[in-house]
Amino acid sequence: MSMRTGCTILFKMMVGTVVCATVARAAETPPVKTTMAYKPIHADVEYDIPDAAAQAACKVAVAREGKQSGWVVTGPSGQTLRRFMDTNGDNVVDQWSYFRNGIEVYRDIDSNNNNKVDQSRWLNIGGARWGVDTNEDGKIETWKRISAEEVSRLAVKALMVQDASLIAPLLMSAEDLKTLGVSGSLETKILAAVSDPAGKLKAATKNSKLVGPKTVFLRFDGAAPGVIPADQLKTPQDITVYENAMAIVDPGATGKPGLIQIGEMVRIGEVWKLTSLPIPLEGEEIEIAFGLLVSPENANSGMPATVAATGISEEAKALVDELGKIDKAAPAPDASKAEHVRHNLRRSDLLAKLRKLATTDELKEQWLRQEADGVAAGVQTETFPDGVARLKALEAEVVKSSPKSTVAAYVVYRRMLAEYSIEIQSASNEERTKIQERWLKQLETFVNDSPKAEDAADACLQLAIAQEFAGKLDEAKKWYTRITKDFPESAANTKAVGAMRRIELAGKALELTGPDLLGKAPIDVKQFKGRTVLVLFWSTWCKPCTEDLPQIKALYEKYHSRGFEIVGVNVDSEKAAALPYLKQYQVTWPQIYADGGLEGDLARSFGVISLPTMFIVNPEGKVTNRSASVVDLKAVLEPEKK
């Protein structure tokens, strides 16, 4: 029974009794356990959830407030826990409220009475947000009210989980700028700055040590908001802004607290909007950019940038608007290939036009990077016909104008990735070997020619991984070492350090501890000292893991009683995905959950780059094989059958 259906049926049962003027007996209200099963549509709500013992002392009572009726759940001390109400008298629940310490902190609303939530409100000590879910898919499309602090929280979360849908409703739109009266070149700059939120979130966290799955938002930081007078930008009214808001975050075990630049925030009614995407501020030299509205250019000119600037055409503004619409209407991952092809071609064509119309090098580079990213991604997913040819043309153009620039290296690398993807997709085994050899030479040439390129660390990592898979450990170590030496601030560095640690595990005691997947006490591999242990990094989406499972299960069932143990390390992005899998395949050995998946601390601490990854640990607790196969495991457990 779904939450909505369940609420509707239960409420009709209860309210029917009230309307008929019969006596409402205790049995006519829903059980406490049933009411406790209902949850807010959004997960980021802190509300009281009594344990089983406390629930026994909870009560459910009929509630009537004027024409409204429903039920209220109270706790052992009489404090309100839940309130589910029919606000329009049609005998169907349309408002679900949740409480903390007796105070309402959150409310789901079915405003169009179709048994689906379309509005959500965070209230009192729970916040000041009021969001609208237009298509009733569980995601906020627009905000009716949201504070600057709450915007910064959602911006940080969008960075952490790489979810552009969280931040899209917080970004300035063409309609917002029209409301403010901002147009011309300033409008174009702002719309360009907030375009492609998914791409910008990915780029912002690519080499970040500050943003990860364990990052914790600490507080919002910003000077008092200021006012841009209407006569400065020649707008119909004053504009209230935070010049450059920051969020202070704690990355957890990976480092010390730091800043994320939320950027310029603008108030439109009761909603605060962003004029750019958030950026982690890392490294020794931190550069803080001016906002687009609050800038020396706008403040000192005595007139709006739209008047002072020339060469900004109506055509460019129209293209930016169209790009925003295309990004908003991007096809779902499971849409047809034809839909993805149409989307990619339209988007690339628009970006090419915008690049040619750009009046500054900064804007031109921004459009160029977006175009290269989109085409390369489309080629790798087989949704961009002739994408390699388009990238080659783009490369020729940028290399001709600025051959040694960072943007030239950026395009070259994406052309290389696209070409390699096309070649490898349809190659035979014999051809694959030659293609791989050629690819490694190209990567090495790229690193040597562009050692300062932002993709150089990734190229080194690919070289190291390829050499390790080929069994050339000395070569692999050379590239892993180069990453740690030349790119210590890159995301690749963490993986390189972990890979070196894994490569050198043989003969050493294994230090591996993690949370139990089922929520039991943490698991430490050392607790199995005295037994032969297989440590198995796996996921539900890893086909070889599932293929190996019958043999591994058979060995476990045969040798577990003789001193053999397995410790699984699950790297699914969501813990919930693993539980039904374990039940389906009747897996019973202990399981650690590696939060953050392959990008999490545990997996990266061992440089896990493919699945399954298996270690064999002897009864003394030392690693005897750090890249084991099922054949290797059988040789250890069944030496007589070698």
FENMO-V371086 format. One record per pair of residues at least 12 apart in sequence whose ideal C-beta (glycine too) atoms are under 6 Angstrom apart, sorted by the first residue. I is the first residue (numbers start at 1). J is the second residue. D is the distance in whole Angstrom. If there is no record, write none. Layout:
<<I J D> <I J D>>
This chain:
<<3 38 5> <4 115 5> <7 93 5> <8 92 5> <8 115 6> <10 30 4> <11 93 4> <12 91 5> <14 28 6> <14 29 6> <15 69 6> <15 91 5> <18 69 6> <24 62 5> <29 60 4> <29 71 6> <32 55 5> <32 58 5> <32 60 6> <35 73 5> <35 82 5> <40 98 6> <40 106 5> <41 108 5> <41 117 5> <41 120 6> <41 138 6> <42 120 6> <45 106 4> <47 98 4> <47 100 5> <47 105 6> <48 81 5> <48 100 5> <54 76 6> <57 76 4> <58 75 6> <59 74 5> <60 73 5> <67 89 5> <68 85 5> <68 87 5> <69 86 6> <70 84 5> <70 85 4> <70 86 6> <71 84 6> <79 102 4> <80 99 5> <80 102 6> <81 99 6> <83 97 4> <84 96 5> <94 110 4> <94 113 6> <95 109 6> <96 108 4> <103 124 5> <103 125 6> <104 123 5> <104 124 6> <105 123 6> <105 124 6> <105 126 3> <106 122 6> <106 126 5> <107 121 5> <108 120 6> <116 136 4> <118 133 5> <118 136 5> <119 132 5> <127 150 6> <128 147 5> <129 146 5> <129 150 5> <130 144 4> <130 145 4> <131 143 5> <139 165 5> <140 169 6> <141 169 6> <142 169 6> <143 169 6> <143 271 5> <145 270 4> <146 271 5> <148 242 6> <148 265 5> <148 272 5> <149 220 4> <151 170 5> <151 272 5> <152 220 5> <152 245 6> <152 247 5> <152 262 5> <153 217 5> <154 166 5> <155 167 6> <155 262 5> <155 278 4> <156 217 5> <156 247 5> <156 260 6> <159 201 6> <159 205 6> <159 211 5> <159 278 6> <160 211 6> <160 215 5> <162 201 6> <164 197 4> <164 198 4> <167 197 6> <168 197 6> <170 274 5> <171 194 4> <171 274 5> <172 190 5> <172 194 6> <172 273 5> <172 275 5> <174 321 5> <176 268 5> <176 273 6> <180 235 6> <180 239 6> <181 235 4> <181 236 5> <183 306 6> <184 306 3> <184 312 6> <185 305 5> <185 306 6> <185 309 4> <185 312 4> <186 305 5> <186 306 6> <188 312 6> <188 316 6> <188 317 6> <188 320 6> <189 292 5> <190 275 5> <190 292 5> <191 320 4> <192 363 6> <193 276 4> <195 323 6> <196 370 5> <199 373 6> <200 277 4> <204 279 5> <207 490 5> <207 491 5> <208 280 5> <209 254 6> <209 255 5> <210 251 5> <210 258 5> <210 280 4> <210 282 5> <211 280 5> <212 251 6> <213 595 6> <213 596 4> <213 600 6> <214 252 4> <215 249 5> <215 251 5> <216 250 5> <217 249 6> <218 248 4> <218 249 6> <218 250 6> <219 248 5> <221 246 4> <221 248 5> <222 242 5> <222 245 4> <225 240 5> <225 242 5> <227 240 6> <233 304 5> <234 304 5> <240 267 4> <241 266 5> <241 293 6> <241 294 6> <242 265 4> <243 291 6> <243 294 5> <245 262 4> <245 265 5> <246 259 5> <247 260 4> <247 262 6> <259 281 4> <260 278 5> <260 280 5> <261 279 5> <261 281 6> <262 278 5> <263 276 4> <264 291 3> <275 292 5> <311 359 5> <316 357 4> <319 350 6> <319 353 6> <319 354 5> <323 350 5> <326 346 6> <326 347 5> <331 343 5> <340 383 4> <341 383 5> <344 378 4> <344 383 6> <344 384 5> <347 374 6> <348 371 6> <348 374 6> <348 375 6> <351 367 5> <351 370 5> <351 371 4> <354 367 5> <355 367 4> <355 368 5> <365 407 5> <372 411 5> <372 414 5> <375 387 5> <375 390 5> <375 391 5> <376 414 4> <376 417 6> <376 418 5> <379 418 4> <379 421 6> <380 421 4> <387 418 6> <388 418 5> <388 419 6> <388 422 6> <391 415 4> <391 418 6> <394 411 6> <395 411 5> <395 412 6> <395 415 5> <398 411 5> <409 450 4> <409 453 4> <413 455 4> <416 442 6> <420 439 5> <423 435 5> <440 466 6> <443 459 5> <443 462 6> <443 463 5> <446 459 5> <447 459 5> <447 460 6> <457 483 6> <457 487 4> <457 490 4> <457 492 4> <458 492 6> <460 479 5> <460 482 5> <460 483 5> <461 492 4> <463 479 5> <464 476 5> <464 479 4> <464 480 5> <465 609 5> <480 496 4> <480 499 5> <480 500 5> <483 496 4> <484 496 5> <494 604 5> <495 604 6> <495 607 5> <498 604 5> <498 605 5> <498 606 5> <498 607 3> <499 607 3> <502 606 5> <502 607 5> <502 626 6> <505 623 4> <505 626 4> <506 623 6> <506 626 6> <507 622 6> <508 623 6> <509 621 5> <509 622 6> <510 525 5> <510 617 5> <510 623 5> <512 525 5> <514 592 4> <514 602 6> <515 593 6> <517 570 6> <517 591 4> <517 593 4> <523 590 5> <523 592 5> <525 567 6> <528 565 5> <529 621 5> <530 619 5> <531 563 5> <531 565 5> <532 564 5> <533 565 5> <533 617 4> <534 566 5> <534 616 6> <534 633 6> <535 567 5> <535 615 4> <536 568 5> <536 612 6> <536 614 5> <537 569 5> <537 608 5> <537 613 4> <538 611 6> <538 612 5> <539 571 5> <539 572 5> <539 611 6> <540 572 6> <540 577 5> <540 581 5> <542 611 4> <545 611 6> <545 612 5> <548 630 5> <549 585 6> <551 630 5> <555 637 6> <559 637 5> <566 589 4> <567 590 5> <568 591 4> <569 592 5> <569 594 5> <570 591 6> <570 593 5> <571 594 5> <571 597 5> <571 598 5> <571 603 5> <573 597 5> <575 593 5> <614 628 4> <616 628 5> <616 636 6>>
